[in-house]
């Protein structure tokens, strides 16, 4: 088994919370659920009627793509 730097932390769950829906697609409030794996890889699924799942290299990529200049934030559950 390969040891990752964050191995001691394990997986962490989060939600994306959106205060303003710039695109008019996903709404406001909790719009997505995700998990950051021990490796740093992130899986994200949307809660809208256009639900899909995507994978990202790390949480910074999620924030850069979906953050909409601070209108959407990551809220850690774990």
N, C-alpha and C positions, 0 to 999 in steps of 0.2 A: 504494500500500500504506500502511495506517495503521501508524504506529510506536507500540508500546506501551512503557510504562516498563521492563518486564522483558525487552524484546526481546533484549538482549545475553545473557540467561541461557538462552533457548530452552525447549523442553519438558523436563519432569522426571518420571521414573517413580517410583512409590512403591507400597508395600503397606500394608494395615491389619493390624496384629498385635494379636490379642485375647488377654488373659490370663485372662479370665473371660467365659463366654457367658451374659449376663443373660437373654436371651430363650429360650435353648435351641434356637436355629435354626441359627446359623452355625458353631458350634464354637469351638475355641481355636487359637492359632497364627496363621499367615498365612491370613486369611479373605477378602481382597479385593485386587485389583490396580487401580492407577489411573495416570492421567497428568494432570499439571497443564500446560495449554497456555500458550504465551507470553502470552496475554491474561489469564491467571489462572483461566480456566474449567477445571473439573475433570471428567473422565470416570472413573467407577468401575464395576467389574464384580465381582460376588461369585463366590467359588469353591465355594460350597455346591451341594447338589442343587437348590436353589431359585434358581439363578443368574439374575441380571438385570443390566441396565446402567442407570446413572443419571447425570445431569449436574448439576453444582452451580456456583454463581457463583464460588466460591473455596474454598480448602482449609480456611478457618475454618468454613465451613458444614458441611463433611464432619466435622470434629472436633466441632462442636456437636451434630450429629445422631447420629453413630455412636460418639462417644468414650466414652459410658457412664461418665462421671466418672473418666476415666483408665484404664479397663479395656481400652480399644482405643486404640492410638497409631499415628500415621503414621510409617513408616520409609522415608526417602528412599533410593532406589537410585542416583540420579544426583546 
